[in-house]
C-alpha cells in the first residue's frame, strides 16, 4: 500500500514506481493459524495433572512468487512471466484433546496428549507452471495446475470456453456442511530443572494425520497451452481496455485461463498435520528471583510451508497480583516485538498483550510496514 496524493492505493497505481519490486523476495509467504478453545477442564488424578479440551483449529498458507507482482505491475509490457510455485493450503478441523503430565523425581516433568480429529475442510491448490506472454493484442500461456478439495457436499461448477469449446471449472458449490474426515494426533513434551536457576523444555505438537472422506480433483491434466485475445491491455487509463479494468476482468476469469478439468471424486486421501517443535530454556536471575529470561525456538514442519522462529523474552513479577513481560523474535516471517501484562487476584485474572507491535498505519488502519497481533482475555477460575 502507498500514499498517492493523500489517498491510500495499491502498488498497481501508475503513480507508484516499479522500483519497489527490487525489495520483494523471490517468494512471499502469507500464513494464518487459528486455535479457538471452546471448553477446557483440568483435574489432579492418576499421580499427575489431567486436562480435557475441545478446540477448533484452522490454518491457511500461501506462496506468492515475485514474478506474480511483476506481472501485475508491468503486465502492459510485452514480456514473458514465469509464475511458478504459486500455491495455497488450508485446513479446518475440530479436536478433542486428552492430556496428562506428572513429575519424574525432583528434576523432570513429562507429559503428552492424544487428540481425536474431526475434519471439516481441506484444500490444496498447486500451480506448478504458468508461463505467460502478454502482448497488446493477445495473451498466450502454458499452464500446469491442480486443486484437491475435501469439503463435504462440494461439487465443481463448469462452463464452456466459447473460443475452444473446452469445458472447464469456473466455480465451486457446497451443498450443506458436516464432518468430512477423521484423524488422530499426539503432543509430547518434557521439562528438566537441574537447579533453581535453570529450566529446559522440549515439545513436539500436532504429530498426526487426517483421513478425508472425499477428494474432489480439478486439474489441467498436465501442461496445457492456449492463446486468447480476450484481454487487450492499453497503457492509457482512459481507454476502454485500460490495464486496470482488463486486469480486474482477467482476475475474475482466472479459472478460464487455467481451464481446470473436473476429474470428480478421487476417493479418500490422508494428509499430515503441520507438526511444531518447541525448544526452550529459562533462566531465573539469582540476585532478583522475580525476574526471568527465556529463549524459545519454534519450528513448524510442514513441507513447503515450514517456518522457524527464535524468541527472546524477559518476565518480571514484582508483586504477587501483577506480572509483565517483553519479547523480541526473529525468524522466517521477519522480526517482531511483543509485550504482556497480567493482573491476577483471587478468583479473577485479566491479561492483555501483543505478539507483534503496530508499525506505521494508513489513516484507514491498514498496516503499511508491519503486522500486529493483539491478545486479551479474562479468566475466572472456580
N, C-alpha and C positions, 0 to 999 in steps of 0.2 A: 504494500500500500504506500502511496505517495501523496504529498500535498501539492496540488497544482492549482494556482490562482485561488488559494483559500479553500479548496474543496479536496476531500479525500477520494482518491481514484486508484485503480489498479495499475500495474506495470504496463498494461496494454494501451494506455493512453498515449497518443502520438507525441505528447509533450514530454514524456519520460524517455530519457536517452537509453539506448540499448546497452550501454556500458555496464549496467548492473548485472548483466549475465556473467561477467568475469568473477563475481562474488558468489555465484551459485555452485554448489557441489555437483559432481557428476550425477549423483543420485540423492534426491531429497527424500527424507523419511518422515512420515506422519503416523503417530500411534496413539491409541486411546485405550486405557484399561479401566474397566468398571467392576467394582466389588461392592455390592449393596447387601448389607446384612439385614435380614428380615427378623430373625429371632436367635438369641443366644442364651445359653444357660450353662452354669458351671457348678460342680459339687465335688467334695472330697470323698473318695472311696477307692477300694482296690489298692491301698497303700500309695495313693497319689492323688492327683487332681485331674478331673474329667470335664470335658466340655462337649456340648451339643450345639450345633449351629445350622441354620438354614440361610443360604445366600443365593443371590442372583449375580452371575458373572457374565461379563462381556468384554470383547476386545476387537479392535479394528486396527489394521496395519496396511499402509500403502507405500509403494515406492514410485516416485515421480522422477524420470530421467531428465537431466539438464536439457537435452535436445527438445523435450516437450515444451519447455519455456521458450527456447529459441524459436521453435516453430510458431508458437502463439504470438511472439513479439515480432519476428522477422518474416512471417509467412507470406507477406506480399512479394518477397523476393523469389526469384526463380531458383530455388535451392532444393537439394535432396536432404531429407532429415531421416536419420535412423533412430526411431523411437522404440528402442528395445527395453526390456526389463521394466515395463510398466505393469505393475501387478497390485493386487489387493487381496486381503484375507480378513474374514470376520467370523467370530463365534459368539453365540448367545446360549447360555445354559444355566440351569439351576443345580445346586449341590446341597446334599445333606452330609455334614461332616461330624464324625465322632472322634474326639481326641482324648489322649491320656498322656500324662507326664508324671515322673516320680524321680526321687533322688537315688543315686547310687553312691553310698558313702557320703563324705563331707564335701567332696570337691566336684562331683558330677551330677548333672540333671539331664535326663534323656526323655524324649517324647516323640509322639507321632500321631497321625490322624488318618483315618480311612474315609474317603469321600465317595458317595454314590451320586453319579452324574445323571441329570435329566436333560437331554439335549433339546434345544429349541430350534436353532438355525445355524447353518454353516454355509459360507460362500467363499470359494476360491476362484479368483479371476487372474489369468496369466496371459499377458500379451507378449509372446515370445519375439515377435518380429513386426515391425511397421516401418518399412522404407517408403517414405512419402516424397513425391516430387510435385511441387506446387508451382504451376505456371499461371499466366494471365488468362488463358483460355481453357485449360483442362488440368485435372489433378489425377495423377497415377499413383498406384500403391501396390506393394507386395506385403501381405499381412499373414500372420500366423497367431491365432489366439484360441483360448479355451476357457470356458466358465463351467465350474462344477458347483451346483447349488443344492443343498439338502435342507429344504423347508417344507413342512407338511402342507399339502394342498397346492404346491407350486406347479404351475404349468407355464410354458413359454407361448407368448402370442406371436404370430407370424404375419408377414406381409410379403408382397411380391415386388421386386425391383422391376420397374417398367422398362428400363433400358436393357437388362439382361434376362428378364423373365425368371430370375432365380428367387426362390422362396427363402426368406431369412427371418431370424428372430429380431423383433423390434421392441419387445416389452415382456414383462413378467406379470403373471396374475396369481394371487394367492387366495384360494377358496377355503376359508376357515383357518384356525390355528390349533396348535396342540403339540404334544411331545413327539419328537421325531428321531430320538436316539437315546441310547443308554451307555453308560461307561463307568469307569472307576479310576480313582486317583489316590495317591498317598502323599502325606507330608512327613518328613523325618527331620529330627533336629537334636542337637546336644549342646550343653554348656559346661565349660570347665573353668573352675575358680581355684587356681593354685594357691592364692593367698587373698588377703582382704583388699589388696590394691588392684589386682588384675582379674579380668574375666574374658574368656574367649568363647565364641559360639559359632556354630555352623548349622545350616538348614538347607534341605532340598524340598521345594514346594511344588505341588501340582504335577507330580510324576504320574502320568496316567494317559487315558485314551477315551475316545467316544466312538461308538459304532453307530453310524447314521443309517436310518432305515431306507432311505432312497437317495439317489444321486442323479439329479436332472442335469444332463450334459448338453452344452451348446458349444460348437467349435467351428473353425474354418476348415477342418479336415486336412490339416497340413498347410503348406504355403498356398496362398490364393492371391492372384494378381488381377487387377482390373483398372480401367480408366474411366473417368467421369468428367463431364463438362457441366455438372450441376452447379459447381461453385466456381465463380469467376471473380477474383479479388481485384479491387481497384483502390489505389492509394488515396484517391480523392474522397474525403469523408462525406462530401455532399452527393456523391454518385449513388444511384440506386443499389449498386453492388459493392458498396464500400466494405472495407475489411471487417469492420465491427459487426455489421448486420450479417454478412456472409458467414462469419465465424460463428455467430450465435446459431444460425441455421445449421451449420455443419455439426456443431456440438449436439444439437437436438437429433440429428440424423446419424450419430456416430455408429449406431448398430448397423445402419445400411452400409457404411464404409467398410466395416469388418465382415458383414454378411455371414454372421454365425448361423450354422445349421442346427436345427433341433434334433439331437440324437436320442432323445427320450430318456427313460429311466434306466440307468446303467446298474441298478441294484444297490445293495448296501455297500458302504465303504467305511473304513476306520481311519480316524485322524488322531494324532497325538496332541496333548495339551502343551502349551509353552511352559516348560519347567523353569523354575527360578532357583538359582544357587546363591545363598547369602553366607558371607563370611565376615565375622565381626570381632572387634576387640574393644574392651573398655578399660580405662584407667581412672582410678579414684585418687585425687590429689591427697597425699598423706598429711600435708600441713593444714588442709581445709577439706574435710571429707564430704562437705556438701557440694563440692564441685567435681564433675566427672567429664572426661573426654572420651570420645568414641570414634572409631573408624569402621566403616561398613562398605563392603563391596557386594553389589547385587548384579548378577548376570542372568539374563533371560536366554534360554537355549531353545530357539525356535527357527532353525534353518536360516532363510534369508532375512527373517525378521528378528534375529538375535540382537541383543544390545548389552552393554555393561555400564556400570556407574560406580564411582568411588565417592563416598560422602564422609566428611569430617565434621564432628559435632561437639558442642560444649553444652553441658546441662548443669544448672545451679538450682539448689533447693534451700534458700537461706532460712526460711521458716516452714514449719510443717504444712500450713494450708496452701502455700504458693510455691510454684516452680516455673522455671523458664529455660528455654534453650535456643541455640542458634546453630546453623549448619551451612556448610558450603559443599557443593557437589560438582564433579566434572565427569563427563562420560560421552557416550555415543551421541546424545542429543544436546551436547554443549555444556555450559556452566550454569549454575543456579545458586541462589542464596535463599535460605529459609529461616523461619523463627517460630517459636511456640510459647504460649503462656497458658498456665493451668492453675485453676483455683479448686482446691479440694478440701471441703469441710464435711463434717459428719452428715451422711445422707444426701450429699449433693456434690457433683463435680461438673465444672464447666471449663472448656478449653477453646482456644482459637489459635490458628497458626497458618503459615504459608510455606509450601514446599518450594515454590518459585515466586520470586519477587516481581511485582509490577515494574515494567520499564516505561518507555515513552508511549503515550497513548494518543490516538486521534481524538478529536472532540466527540466523536460518536462512540468512544470507548473501545475502539479496535486497537489491540496491541500492535505497535509499529516495530518494536525492536526486541521483544522478549515474549515469554509466555508466563502464565500465572496459575496457581492452584491454591484456593482458599479452603481451609477445613475448619469447621466449628461444630460444637456439639455440647449437649448436656446429658449427663448420666445420673440416674437416681437409683443407687443400689438398695436392695432390700433382702 
